Every structure is written in C-alpha cells, then in structure tokens.
Amino acid sequence: MKTPAFLPACAAVAALFTFSATLDAGSTHSPYAGQESRAIKSLSAEDVDDLVNGRGWGLAKAAELNGIPGPKHLLEMRSEISLSADQITAIETVWRKMNQTARALGEEYVSLERDLDEKFASGMISVEELKSLLAAIATTHSALRLAHLSAHLEMMPILTPDQVALYNQLRGYAADNPCNNIPQGHDPTMWKMHHGCN
C-alpha cells in the first residue's frame, strides 16, 4: 500500500513545530539566573563595594571618555604627567571633597536599593510607594553622578593642555600622533607648533 504523498509533508511540519517549541523553551532561561541570591538583587557585591567606597562606578564616563581627566587617576599618574606640588594639593582637595560626598551618597543609594528589594521580597509595596522610592533613587543617583562629573570639570583649570593630552594618551584614549588629533577648542596652528608637527 502506498503512503499518501501529503504524509511526509505533515511529518516535516510536525517536526518543525517540535523543534520550534524546543527553541522557545530554551530561550526562557534568564540571563539573571543566579542573581536571585544577591543580598540586593539590583546590585552586585562589587557594585555595593564601589558605591560605599566612593568609587566612580562608571558614572563619570561622559567626562573621562571625552578627554576630561578625573582627580583619582591624575593623582595615580602624578609622576607620569609631571604634576607640580601646587597642582597635587589642588587635585587632592577636590578628590577628598568628591570622595566624601560620593561615599555618603553611595551609602544612601545602596540603602534605597535595599529598601526597594525588601519591599518586593515581602510583596508589600503599592504603586504609590514604588513611585516615591524610585524618585528618591533617581535623585540620589543624579546627585552621585554630579559629584563625580563635577570633580572632572574642576580639573581643567588646574592642568595644562599638555598634561590633559598626556593623561588621555596614557589612559589609552588618544591616538599616538597628536599632529593628527587636535583636541576640540585648541588653535590648530599653535597646537601643531607646540607639538613639533610639520
């Protein structure tokens, strides 16, 4: 007896649906798996450590990656970029103030995220409570970012253009040839003359 011609086609379609269902089931595995054991679900232990110790936590990238040096790295590179004693004193003053502010705000941010986590864990949070808590978190995050970014801005009057250029080169942000990479805001003729460009 002959097998009807449409049966192999039906079998192929069924196999395709089975394969598709298997793929869909596999894709439900969350990239967050394992993070449910965190003390604060939205923050890793490293995040918490960075925040409570006043570290950058990536909040100053808008400055750092646009060529505006940060006080901590400047102090670490004081010899390489030939900071004077007066410059070091000025940078240390800004860094101490920033670090103190960032530590306090970091503690506050961690506390607010912990509160959010606990509210969800208990199942006892209303939409109004959520709005209020998220607003407090956003305000603290903004203040924390301001503390870090404004410290970068305060570095510019302290440093010479050459020190800024060298900082960026040493940090790996600037190309090796300054003649082909004139920073925005610099007079091209003066920059090239100062760097011995042809």
C-alpha positions as CSV (number, residue, x, y, z in Angstrom):
1,M,0.0,0.0,0.0
2,K,1.3,3.4,-1.0
3,T,1.9,6.1,1.6
4,P,-0.2,9.2,0.7
5,A,2.0,12.0,-0.7
6,F,1.0,14.5,1.9
7,L,2.0,12.4,4.9
8,P,5.8,13.1,4.7
9,A,5.0,16.8,4.4
10,C,2.8,16.6,7.5
11,A,5.6,14.8,9.4
12,A,8.1,17.5,8.3
13,V,5.8,20.3,9.6
14,A,5.2,18.5,12.9
15,A,9.0,18.1,13.3
16,L,9.4,21.8,12.6
17,F,6.9,22.8,15.3
18,T,8.5,20.4,17.8
19,F,12.0,22.0,17.1
20,S,10.5,25.5,17.3
21,A,8.9,24.7,20.7
22,T,12.2,23.3,22.0
23,L,13.9,26.5,20.9
24,D,11.3,28.7,22.6
25,A,11.5,26.7,25.8
26,G,15.3,27.1,25.8
27,S,15.1,30.9,25.3
28,T,13.1,31.4,28.5
29,H,16.3,30.8,30.6
30,S,17.0,34.2,32.2
31,P,20.4,35.9,32.0
32,Y,19.7,36.9,35.6
33,A,19.7,33.3,36.8
34,G,22.0,33.1,39.8
35,Q,21.5,36.8,40.8
36,E,18.5,35.9,42.9
37,S,20.9,35.0,45.7
38,R,22.3,38.6,45.8
39,A,21.7,40.5,49.1
40,I,20.3,43.3,47.0
41,K,19.1,41.9,43.7
42,S,19.8,45.0,41.5
43,L,23.3,45.4,42.8
44,S,26.3,43.0,42.7
45,A,28.7,42.8,45.7
46,E,31.2,44.7,43.5
47,D,28.6,47.5,42.8
48,V,28.0,47.9,46.6
49,D,31.7,48.0,47.3
50,D,32.3,50.7,44.7
51,L,29.3,52.8,45.9
52,V,30.1,52.8,49.6
53,N,33.7,53.5,48.9
54,G,33.1,56.5,46.7
55,R,34.5,54.9,43.5
56,G,33.4,56.0,40.1
57,W,31.0,53.1,39.2
58,G,31.2,54.3,35.6
59,L,29.3,57.5,36.4
60,A,31.9,59.8,35.0
61,K,32.3,58.2,31.6
62,A,30.8,61.3,29.9
63,A,33.8,63.3,31.1
64,E,36.5,60.6,31.2
65,L,35.9,59.4,27.6
66,N,35.6,62.9,26.3
67,G,39.1,63.8,27.4
68,I,38.3,65.4,30.8
69,P,40.6,63.9,33.4
70,G,39.5,62.7,36.8
71,P,41.2,63.5,40.1
72,K,41.9,60.0,41.3
73,H,43.6,58.9,38.2
74,L,45.5,62.1,38.0
75,L,46.9,61.5,41.5
76,E,47.8,58.0,40.5
77,M,49.7,59.4,37.4
78,R,51.3,62.4,39.1
79,S,54.8,61.4,38.1
80,E,54.0,60.5,34.5
81,I,52.3,63.8,33.8
82,S,54.6,65.9,36.0
83,L,52.1,67.4,38.3
84,S,53.6,70.3,40.4
85,A,53.2,70.4,44.2
86,D,50.5,73.1,43.9
87,Q,48.6,71.0,41.3
88,I,48.8,67.9,43.6
89,T,47.4,69.9,46.5
90,A,44.6,71.4,44.5
91,I,43.6,68.0,43.0
92,E,43.8,66.3,46.4
93,T,41.4,68.9,47.8
94,V,38.9,68.2,45.0
95,W,39.3,64.5,45.3
96,R,38.8,64.5,49.1
97,K,35.6,66.5,48.8
98,M,34.3,64.4,45.9
99,N,35.1,61.1,47.7
100,Q,33.4,62.2,50.9
101,T,30.3,63.3,49.1
102,A,30.3,60.1,46.9
103,R,30.6,57.8,49.9
104,A,27.7,59.4,51.6
105,L,25.5,59.3,48.5
106,G,26.7,55.8,47.7
107,E,25.6,54.6,51.1
108,E,22.2,56.3,50.6
109,Y,21.8,54.8,47.1
110,V,22.6,51.3,48.4
111,S,20.2,51.8,51.3
112,L,17.4,52.9,48.9
113,E,18.0,49.9,46.6
114,R,18.0,47.6,49.6
115,D,14.6,49.1,50.7
116,L,13.2,48.5,47.2
117,D,14.5,44.9,47.2
118,E,12.9,44.2,50.6
119,K,9.6,45.7,49.6
120,F,9.4,43.5,46.5
121,A,10.6,40.4,48.6
122,S,7.8,41.0,51.1
123,G,5.2,41.6,48.4
124,M,4.1,44.6,50.3
125,I,4.6,47.6,48.0
126,S,2.0,49.8,46.4
127,V,2.4,51.7,43.1
128,E,2.5,54.9,45.1
129,E,5.2,53.6,47.3
130,L,7.1,52.4,44.3
131,K,6.9,55.8,42.6
132,S,8.2,57.6,45.7
133,L,11.0,55.1,46.2
134,L,12.1,55.3,42.6
135,A,12.1,59.1,42.7
136,A,14.4,59.0,45.7
137,I,16.7,56.5,44.0
138,A,16.8,58.7,40.8
139,T,17.5,61.8,42.9
140,T,20.4,60.1,44.7
141,H,21.8,58.6,41.5
142,S,21.7,62.1,39.9
143,A,23.5,63.7,42.8
144,L,26.1,60.9,42.9
145,R,26.8,61.4,39.2
146,L,27.0,65.1,39.6
147,A,29.6,64.6,42.4
148,H,31.8,62.6,40.1
149,L,31.4,64.6,36.9
150,S,31.8,68.0,38.5
151,A,35.1,66.8,40.0
152,H,36.3,66.1,36.5
153,L,35.3,69.6,35.4
154,E,37.3,71.1,38.3
155,M,40.5,69.5,36.9
156,M,40.6,71.5,33.7
157,P,41.7,74.9,35.2
158,I,44.3,73.1,37.3
159,L,46.0,71.3,34.3
160,T,47.9,72.5,31.3
161,P,46.7,71.4,27.8
162,D,49.8,69.2,27.5
163,Q,49.0,67.4,30.8
164,V,45.5,66.8,29.6
165,A,46.7,65.4,26.3
166,L,49.3,63.2,28.0
167,Y,46.7,62.0,30.5
168,N,44.5,60.9,27.7
169,Q,47.3,59.3,25.8
170,L,48.5,57.3,28.9
171,R,44.9,56.2,29.6
172,G,44.7,54.9,26.1
173,Y,42.0,57.4,24.8
174,A,44.1,59.5,22.5
175,A,45.8,58.4,19.3
176,D,49.6,58.3,19.4
177,N,50.1,61.1,16.9
178,P,49.0,64.4,18.3
179,C,49.6,66.1,15.0
180,N,46.6,64.2,13.5
181,N,44.4,64.6,16.6
182,I,44.0,68.2,17.6
183,P,41.6,68.5,20.6
184,Q,38.5,70.5,20.1
185,G,38.9,74.1,21.2
186,H,42.6,74.3,20.5
187,D,44.1,76.5,17.8
188,P,45.4,74.1,15.2
189,T,48.4,76.2,14.2
190,M,49.5,76.7,17.9
191,W,48.9,73.0,18.7
192,K,51.0,71.8,15.8
193,M,53.8,74.2,16.5
194,H,53.8,73.2,20.2
195,H,54.0,69.5,19.3
196,G,56.6,69.9,16.6
197,C,54.3,69.0,13.7
198,N,55.4,69.7,10.1
